[in-house]
Amino acid sequence: MSETKRNMKAEYLGVAEAESLTGVSRWTWRRWAYDGKISSVKLGKRLVIPASEIERLVAQNTRPALEERH
């Protein structure tokens, strides 16, 4: 595998990869991309999502842990 392809693999994920990583369906990822909720790249027939977008969504939707009460 070329260095460029390896770097791209780490920086961009296909919708199936995003689905397996997050549990969010590939159709939801596609809808979010086409609705402009997330940034994406269309390469021919393939839609890829920057890994930074997945990280951003996870960070935005992370709820803080509740403090433990004694």
Secondary structure as GFF3:
##gff-version 3
##sequence-region A 1 70
A	DSSP	alpha_helix	3	11	.	.	.	ID=ss1
A	DSSP	beta_strand	12	14	.	.	.	ID=ss2
A	DSSP	alpha_helix	15	22	.	.	.	ID=ss3
A	DSSP	alpha_helix	26	35	.	.	.	ID=ss4
A	DSSP	beta_strand	41	43	.	.	.	ID=ss5
A	DSSP	beta_strand	46	50	.	.	.	ID=ss6
A	DSSP	alpha_helix	51	60	.	.	.	ID=ss7
###
